[in-house]
Amino acid sequence: MLLRRAGDGVIAIGQPAHAWVSGQLARAWGNTRFGTVEPYEDVCLAAEQHDAGMAAWEVRPTFNERTGLPRSFMELSLDEHLEIWWSAAPLVAAQSPYAAILVSMHGTALYERRDLARLSAEDADRVRAFLAGQRELQEQLLAALGADPQVVRRNQRLVWTWDSLSLALLLDWPPFELEGVPAADGEIDVAVRDGTLDPWPFAAPALTVRCEGRRLAGPYADQEEMRAALAAAPWETVVISVRDTRPQ
């Protein structure tokens, strides 16, 4: 769950809704400088479904006693996070094995960034087991599909880029830098500033994305009160536009 500040409260945006924004970015992506997305439908599906494992958690989110709000995606326990990411790729495989490879690789990319030295020995072993299991799954799917590993790796970096950009826009991160973005020839860093991206990676000169969230006031006294408030909270549409500032 993303918690987007809005006046005195927050808009609680589910991870699947954030992933939908990633998919909207994916479907608009590509131009002479940034190349194309291939295989288009499978890669866009991976972007849209990369947080499929979060869907069940979003129905009954857990409580952050410090804030009195639902836990954000950055506040999940290791148990919650591992359960979510173990389930993600198998859920997507029923739609597209290729997309499932990218979802699995997204999960391993997240865990490869963890500092295992800061975990207990038991938790570090659980993370290593997750990484080993996901890499085995990826190898099996790659072999079954006969997919080009270099192309798959490029597409995983695209999914990572769209995920990062979606988070940046929804959580008001800019100014923000997207590093190592796959382009038609090598990689490019993309600066996100004040509703613009430089260099511009989309086909059209402007893009609007949207998703829905639920407006919460809070803080709430306990998990039961928070869940009841979330279930009754009004829906609110979040609309974000970006544009190319170069002369057309």
Phi and psi in degrees as a GROMACS rama.xvg file:
@    title "Ramachandran Plot"
@    xaxis  label "Phi"
@    yaxis  label "Psi"
@TYPE xy
-101.984  140.757  LEU-2
-115.467  102.818  LEU-3
-94.4415  120.205  ARG-4
-64.0325  134.296  ARG-5
-149.379  97.6476  ALA-6
64.0395  -127.964  GLY-7
-85.7076  -4.99518  ASP-8
-126.571  -157.049  GLY-9
-136.915  156.389  VAL-10
-104.858  117.204  ILE-11
-84.781  112.772  ALA-12
-108.481  120.362  ILE-13
-65.3562  149.729  GLY-14
-57.6279  -39.7567  GLN-15
-61.9116  -32.1908  PRO-16
-69.5886  -41.906  ALA-17
-60.4019  -40.2597  HIS-18
-65.4343  -33.1135  ALA-19
-60.6353  -40.596  TRP-20
-61.5051  -40.8563  VAL-21
-56.757  -41.565  SER-22
-65.5375  -37.7059  GLY-23
-63.635  -39.6269  GLN-24
-63.6508  -41.7544  LEU-25
-61.939  -43.1432  ALA-26
-71.5927  -19.2589  ARG-27
-95.7131  -5.46442  ALA-28
-75.139  149.064  TRP-29
112.996  136.854  GLY-30
-162.492  -170.13  ASN-31
-58.3322  -40.1515  THR-32
-77.2232  -33.8909  ARG-33
-101.923  -4.47196  PHE-34
76.2344  -164.545  GLY-35
-113.934  173.709  THR-36
-111.124  120.456  VAL-37
-141.078  134.077  GLU-38
-72.6572  124.44  PRO-39
-56.8542  -56.3138  TYR-40
-64.1505  -42.0081  GLU-41
-65.4849  -40.8621  ASP-42
-70.441  -41.6258  VAL-43
-63.756  -38.2267  CYS-44
-61.6069  -42.0266  LEU-45
-60.5624  -41.3967  ALA-46
-62.3365  -43.5326  ALA-47
-70.2009  -27.484  GLU-48
-112.885  11.9639  GLN-49
-65.2347  -20.0409  HIS-50
-107.366  29.2237  ASP-51
-57.9138  -31.8831  ALA-52
-67.0058  -15.3606  GLY-53
-83.3378  -13.0093  MET-54
-57.8291  -45.7078  ALA-55
-65.8904  -40.0265  ALA-56
-63.3556  -37.7246  TRP-57
-63.4473  -26.7909  GLU-58
-67.8773  -35.876  VAL-59
-133.902  71.7091  ARG-60
-66.2091  153.11  PRO-61
-89.7701  166.793  THR-62
-104.971  134.216  PHE-63
-96.4703  106.304  ASN-64
-64.4522  -26.1779  GLU-65
-71.9697  -41.5462  ARG-66
-96.3237  -19.9294  THR-67
73.9719  20.2349  GLY-68
-128.178  172.057  LEU-69
-60.8277  151.738  PRO-70
-67.5051  138.817  ARG-71
-80.2065  171.525  SER-72
-61.5372  -22.0373  PHE-73
-87.2269  -2.94178  MET-74
-114.218  8.93577  GLU-75
-70.6783  148.763  LEU-76
-71.7417  162.179  SER-77
-61.3486  -39.4078  LEU-78
-57.8289  -48.1362  ASP-79
-62.8659  -45.4996  GLU-80
-65.6717  -44.2484  HIS-81
-64.6885  -42.2099  LEU-82
-59.7593  -43.1947  GLU-83
-61.0014  -46.5116  ILE-84
-81.4068  -23.0774  TRP-85
-63.9591  -35.1971  TRP-86
-84.6159  -19.4202  SER-87
-62.5283  -57.9285  ALA-88
-62.0296  -44.4616  ALA-89
-59.1236  -34.2547  PRO-90
-64.5098  -40.8927  LEU-91
-77.7595  -27.162  VAL-92
-59.4662  -28.381  ALA-93
-65.993  -20.953  ALA-94
-95.3859  -46.976  GLN-95
-158.3  113.503  SER-96
-58.0695  -35.7655  PRO-97
-64.0125  -46.2239  TYR-98
-61.4578  -35.9759  ALA-99
-63.4226  -36.4175  ALA-100
-58.4942  -46.5802  ILE-101
-66.2245  -38.5588  LEU-102
-64.4188  -44.3592  VAL-103
-61.0052  -43.4415  SER-104
-66.0408  -32.5552  MET-105
-63.5863  -43.2738  HIS-106
-63.2316  -42.6909  GLY-107
-67.5815  -34.8466  THR-108
-62.0425  -38.032  ALA-109
-63.0695  -44.8362  LEU-110
-77.6031  -23.0406  TYR-111
-67.9748  -18.6284  GLU-112
-85.4529  -9.55133  ARG-113
-75.8888  141.911  ARG-114
-88.5329  99.8577  ASP-115
-66.0448  -21.7991  LEU-116
-66.004  -20.4369  ALA-117
-89.546  -3.28902  ARG-118
-99.513  161.366  LEU-119
-66.0069  161.279  SER-120
-59.116  -39.6647  ALA-121
-64.9218  -45.6929  GLU-122
-67.64  -37.5836  ASP-123
-62.2978  -39.3546  ALA-124
-65.579  -35.638  ASP-125
-67.0296  -37.7891  ARG-126
-67.1118  -42.2629  VAL-127
-62.4813  -38.7006  ARG-128
-65.224  -39.3996  ALA-129
-62.1136  -48.3041  PHE-130
-60.4523  -42.891  LEU-131
-64.2028  -42.4652  ALA-132
-64.675  -40.2182  GLY-133
-69.9154  -38.6499  GLN-134
-66.6411  -36.0078  ARG-135
-64.3907  -43.6994  GLU-136
-60.4636  -44.2786  LEU-137
-61.1114  -43.234  GLN-138
-63.3146  -40.7857  GLU-139
-63.5035  -45.344  GLN-140
-69.4433  -39.9909  LEU-141
-60.4022  -43.546  LEU-142
-66.2026  -41.9923  ALA-143
-64.8023  -36.5222  ALA-144
-89.6317  -17.7891  LEU-145
65.9047  31.1983  GLY-146
-77.2912  149.585  ALA-147
-76.0251  116.024  ASP-148
-57.9013  -35.1503  PRO-149
-68.6643  -39.4836  GLN-150
-66.8062  -40.8676  VAL-151
-62.437  -42.8381  VAL-152
-63.055  -40.9223  ARG-153
-60.8366  -43.0766  ARG-154
-67.4419  -33.1729  ASN-155
-64.0693  -38.3435  GLN-156
-66.1326  -33.6091  ARG-157
-65.4248  -45.641  LEU-158
-59.2621  -41.6674  VAL-159
-60.8882  -41.8112  TRP-160
-62.7819  -47.7039  THR-161
-66.5547  -37.1666  TRP-162
-61.6036  -47.4379  ASP-163
-63.7645  -41.8312  SER-164
-67.7055  -40.2338  LEU-165
-59.7945  -46.4358  SER-166
-61.4428  -43.4069  LEU-167
-61.3119  -42.593  ALA-168
-72.3178  -42.5987  LEU-169
-73.3104  -28.9195  LEU-170
-104.641  10.9896  LEU-171
57.1363  47.6413  ASP-172
-75.9317  -31.9886  TRP-173
-52.7059  146.906  PRO-174
-68.12  142.544  PRO-175
-152.993  147.711  PHE-176
-118.236  125.051  GLU-177
-92.1788  115.933  LEU-178
-100.66  142.456  GLU-179
62.5789  42.8734  GLY-180
-76.6989  127.704  VAL-181
-60.0558  134.34  PRO-182
-129.416  -178.14  ALA-183
-63.1602  -30.6423  ALA-184
-137.062  90.1499  ASP-185
87.7584  -145.936  GLY-186
-128.492  153.823  GLU-187
-136.76  142.199  ILE-188
-87.195  136.643  ASP-189
-118.562  124.944  VAL-190
-89.8967  131.363  ALA-191
-109.501  114.295  VAL-192
-142.705  122.828  ARG-193
47.5614  50.6626  ASP-194
76.6613  15.5239  GLY-195
-129.875  158.562  THR-196
-126.377  136.127  LEU-197
-138.261  117.2  ASP-198
-72.4401  161.446  PRO-199
-81.5536  123.724  TRP-200
-101.716  -0.609983  PRO-201
-100.281  161.671  PHE-202
-71.9653  -42.6563  ALA-203
-91.2243  158.84  ALA-204
-77.2119  -5.56153  PRO-205
-150.585  153.789  ALA-206
-146.31  135.77  LEU-207
-121.305  129.87  THR-208
-119.749  158.583  VAL-209
-151.888  159.696  ARG-210
-158.88  172.978  CYS-211
-111.673  147.64  GLU-212
-141.861  179.6  GLY-213
-120.232  129.683  ARG-214
-79.9505  124.529  ARG-215
-115.429  144.946  LEU-216
-93.6138  -69.6222  ALA-217
60.116  -178.376  GLY-218
-70.9392  159.255  PRO-219
-108.411  157.495  TYR-220
-74.8704  -35.0864  ALA-221
-157.698  178.925  ASP-222
-63.5303  -40.6593  GLN-223
-61.7376  -45.1593  GLU-224
-65.677  -40.731  GLU-225
-62.5759  -45.6914  MET-226
-64.9762  -38.1404  ARG-227
-65.3212  -41.6267  ALA-228
-65.3336  -40.2693  ALA-229
-64.5165  -41.6399  LEU-230
-65.0092  -30.3603  ALA-231
-96.4741  -5.96693  ALA-232
-67.9794  143.986  ALA-233
-69.4132  145.638  PRO-234
-76.5601  145.129  TRP-235
-138.841  133.876  GLU-236
-87.6678  129.588  THR-237
-102.119  121.57  VAL-238
-119.9  129.392  VAL-239
-132.392  132.05  ILE-240
-118.285  142.202  SER-241
-129.368  158.612  VAL-242
-147.824  158.573  ARG-243
-91.8105  125.761  ASP-244
-92.5327  -2.12107  THR-245
-70.9202  150.853  ARG-246
-59.1607  134.882  PRO-247
